[in-house]
């Protein structure tokens, strides 16, 4: 039976639950593109079944921040997904801060072990700095999903080097997450 992966392109275009915007690049668009690439890759692998939260770059989920987050979680829970991956870009007022990090609901869990593989792959494949795994039980999508969930911060739109990768290496980010999934499931030797 195929492993069901829910891929959430974090945030929306426009003003409802909008993400960061830097130099005309919208976080929601980067998140969507990486999610779409990852979905396409997973669809080619019969070991996986995939569902995307947003199916077009212009799709808006919900009519405010809370309903946007709730919609994503309900989609995953109702499917029901085996794993939940929410794709994001980070933002910081300090332009020197860079790298990838993953947020989980609790330590010593399937979510943590998956996060370790995904983060390791982002570091190795995309050459991102390792910013660690953080426990944040307050994040809505981690708290309310009924399956192991990762909120993946690919990199910082506010850092020059990360920004360049987030704009030009979106397929590579998707490949890295896919490789992390393969490592987690023991599909790579």
PyMOL commands that set and color helices and strands:
alter all, ss='L'
color gray80, all
select helices_A, chain A and resi 27-43+65-79+110-125+140-144+160-168+170-184
alter helices_A, ss='H'
color red, helices_A
select strands_A, chain A and resi 3-9+21-22+25-26+48-52+83-90+100-104+130-135+148-156
alter strands_A, ss='S'
color yellow, strands_A
deselect
rebuild
show_as cartoon
